[in-house]
Amino acid sequence: MPANGKLHLIFERDRETPDGACITIMRPTVQNPPLRVIRSFPVVEGGALAHLHNISGGVLGGDQLECQVEVKAGAYVQLTTTGATRVYRGSSVAHQLTTIQVGTGALCEYLPDAIIPYAGSSYRQQTRITLEPDAGLFWWEIVAPGREAFGEHFDYEQLQLETDLYAGEIPLALERIRLQPHQRPPSSQARLGNYPYWATFYICQVSAVDWLALEERLTQMAKTLSSPASVIWACSTLPAHGISIRALGKMGRALYDGLVEFWHAARESLYGSRSALPRKIY
């Protein structure tokens, strides 16, 4: 039976440690199944790590899911999933809406596992992210062609991904992707070609940053990490306040490993430090 799940999380500063770091705490206000967060975990620099659960095991046909995250001023949060987002076959389109608001001086790192649309599935995902002054964002998305281990390769009906990224009222990126494999083959050279996996990574900070210098550094990394036989990387600045990194790959693991390298490099440039990857819980 389709679910109408809703999750609303607020992350805010609680207190400062003796070394001046701010402790971030999580305050769930709404948790309607199948969306759930059990608890948050402390991470370096006073941050909080939260795992987004779908306790039904995946997105079912007809599901209407909504996730709202508020990162209050000065807070630092890492968000991840407990595993891949599995989109199951259904008689109707499943829909997930995610809104993320990052307050003044706050930092949000959204580092989930891949989206895997199963054979026969239809999925629409909408994401809207709003950044206030001095806010930071690291947000990535990995998309698989299906359950390749079961011989599924673009056997889903439809995959629609919409991402709106704003600094206040200023649009930084408006992305619209729709794949309908049975009508328009993704393997066309005008689409994905020989690379069934793809990834997107947005790196943003709403402050005075020399984005062209960072773009040059990350572009050199992209050239080093690219190998036409397995993965291709590219990067470019946004109209303001950020950089977009894109990748096409033949295997999902190469994309994930590359995203981690870009994340470490960009975080060191923007914040002067690296952070550990989110630990997983199951």
Secondary structure, DSSP 8 states (H G I E B T S, - for coil): -----EEEEEEEEEEE-TTS-EEEEEEEEEEETTEE---EEE-GGG-EEEEEEETTSSB-TT-EEEEEEEE-TT-EEEEEESS-EEE---SS-EEEEEEEEE-TT-EEEE----EEE-TT-EEEEEEEEEE-TT-EEEEEEEE-SS-GGGT-SS-SSEEEEEEEEEETTEEEEEEEEEE-TTTS-TTSTTTTTT--EEEEEEEEESS---HHHHHHHHHHHHHHH-BTTTEEEEEEE-SSSEEEEEEEESSHHHHHHHHHHHHHHHHHHHHSS---------
